[in-house]
Amino acid sequence: MKQVNYEDVTIEMVQALYKTNYITEIIFNADSKTVNIKEDEYLILEEALNKVVKSVQLMVDAICEMGRKIYNACKSVFENLDVILNKKITKKKFMKLLQSEGIQRNAINKIVKNNKEPYTYARYYQILRNTKE
């Protein structure tokens, strides 16, 4: 018999054990304050739970590996994206890109007037985001 102290067992645990259909009999001993389960039933339940743990562990490992691959792919994309976004473009191209997004020439002239910053794709996207809001 497998013995467990009363303090370590809750009613929910006992109900869950019965629901598994692996445990058919649980004996409560009030004198010694222990819960007794048949050893062979306990071993069968433990073996079944170990199989579940191994299956879940395989899924967790697969998900972690997939996450690492996605992270590495995103990391390489963002490194390349940073290089692309900080590439300098001409003032004329910068203005044409803004025009292609439907921004009026007067508004574009206000944006480029007294400009001190370099014209880059990152700045272009920043201006687009600010004008769309």
Secondary structure as a PSIPRED ss2 file (coil, helix, strand):
# PSIPRED VFORMAT (PSIPRED V4.0)

   1 M C   1.000  0.000  0.000
   2 K E   0.000  0.000  1.000
   3 Q E   0.000  0.000  1.000
   4 V E   0.000  0.000  1.000
   5 N E   0.000  0.000  1.000
   6 Y H   0.000  1.000  0.000
   7 E H   0.000  1.000  0.000
   8 D H   0.000  1.000  0.000
   9 V C   1.000  0.000  0.000
  10 T C   1.000  0.000  0.000
  11 I H   0.000  1.000  0.000
  12 E H   0.000  1.000  0.000
  13 M H   0.000  1.000  0.000
  14 V H   0.000  1.000  0.000
  15 Q H   0.000  1.000  0.000
  16 A H   0.000  1.000  0.000
  17 L H   0.000  1.000  0.000
  18 Y H   0.000  1.000  0.000
  19 K H   0.000  1.000  0.000
  20 T C   1.000  0.000  0.000
  21 N C   1.000  0.000  0.000
  22 Y C   1.000  0.000  0.000
  23 I C   1.000  0.000  0.000
  24 T C   1.000  0.000  0.000
  25 E C   1.000  0.000  0.000
  26 I E   0.000  0.000  1.000
  27 I E   0.000  0.000  1.000
  28 F E   0.000  0.000  1.000
  29 N E   0.000  0.000  1.000
  30 A C   1.000  0.000  0.000
  31 D C   1.000  0.000  0.000
  32 S C   1.000  0.000  0.000
  33 K C   1.000  0.000  0.000
  34 T E   0.000  0.000  1.000
  35 V E   0.000  0.000  1.000
  36 N E   0.000  0.000  1.000
  37 I E   0.000  0.000  1.000
  38 K C   1.000  0.000  0.000
  39 E H   0.000  1.000  0.000
  40 D H   0.000  1.000  0.000
  41 E H   0.000  1.000  0.000
  42 Y H   0.000  1.000  0.000
  43 L H   0.000  1.000  0.000
  44 I H   0.000  1.000  0.000
  45 L H   0.000  1.000  0.000
  46 E H   0.000  1.000  0.000
  47 E H   0.000  1.000  0.000
  48 A H   0.000  1.000  0.000
  49 L H   0.000  1.000  0.000
  50 N H   0.000  1.000  0.000
  51 K H   0.000  1.000  0.000
  52 V H   0.000  1.000  0.000
  53 V H   0.000  1.000  0.000
  54 K H   0.000  1.000  0.000
  55 S H   0.000  1.000  0.000
  56 V H   0.000  1.000  0.000
  57 Q H   0.000  1.000  0.000
  58 L H   0.000  1.000  0.000
  59 M H   0.000  1.000  0.000
  60 V H   0.000  1.000  0.000
  61 D H   0.000  1.000  0.000
  62 A H   0.000  1.000  0.000
  63 I H   0.000  1.000  0.000
  64 C H   0.000  1.000  0.000
  65 E H   0.000  1.000  0.000
  66 M H   0.000  1.000  0.000
  67 G H   0.000  1.000  0.000
  68 R H   0.000  1.000  0.000
  69 K H   0.000  1.000  0.000
  70 I H   0.000  1.000  0.000
  71 Y H   0.000  1.000  0.000
  72 N H   0.000  1.000  0.000
  73 A H   0.000  1.000  0.000
  74 C H   0.000  1.000  0.000
  75 K H   0.000  1.000  0.000
  76 S H   0.000  1.000  0.000
  77 V H   0.000  1.000  0.000
  78 F H   0.000  1.000  0.000
  79 E H   0.000  1.000  0.000
  80 N H   0.000  1.000  0.000
  81 L H   0.000  1.000  0.000
  82 D H   0.000  1.000  0.000
  83 V H   0.000  1.000  0.000
  84 I H   0.000  1.000  0.000
  85 L H   0.000  1.000  0.000
  86 N C   1.000  0.000  0.000
  87 K C   1.000  0.000  0.000
  88 K E   0.000  0.000  1.000
  89 I C   1.000  0.000  0.000
  90 T C   1.000  0.000  0.000
  91 K H   0.000  1.000  0.000
  92 K H   0.000  1.000  0.000
  93 K H   0.000  1.000  0.000
  94 F H   0.000  1.000  0.000
  95 M H   0.000  1.000  0.000
  96 K H   0.000  1.000  0.000
  97 L H   0.000  1.000  0.000
  98 L H   0.000  1.000  0.000
  99 Q H   0.000  1.000  0.000
 100 S H   0.000  1.000  0.000
 101 E C   1.000  0.000  0.000
 102 G C   1.000  0.000  0.000
 103 I C   1.000  0.000  0.000
 104 Q C   1.000  0.000  0.000
 105 R H   0.000  1.000  0.000
 106 N H   0.000  1.000  0.000
 107 A H   0.000  1.000  0.000
 108 I H   0.000  1.000  0.000
 109 N H   0.000  1.000  0.000
 110 K H   0.000  1.000  0.000
 111 I H   0.000  1.000  0.000
 112 V H   0.000  1.000  0.000
 113 K C   1.000  0.000  0.000
 114 N C   1.000  0.000  0.000
 115 N C   1.000  0.000  0.000
 116 K C   1.000  0.000  0.000
 117 E C   1.000  0.000  0.000
 118 P C   1.000  0.000  0.000
 119 Y C   1.000  0.000  0.000
 120 T E   0.000  0.000  1.000
 121 Y H   0.000  1.000  0.000
 122 A H   0.000  1.000  0.000
 123 R H   0.000  1.000  0.000
 124 Y H   0.000  1.000  0.000
 125 Y H   0.000  1.000  0.000
 126 Q H   0.000  1.000  0.000
 127 I H   0.000  1.000  0.000
 128 L H   0.000  1.000  0.000
 129 R H   0.000  1.000  0.000
 130 N H   0.000  1.000  0.000
 131 T H   0.000  1.000  0.000
 132 K H   0.000  1.000  0.000
 133 E C   1.000  0.000  0.000
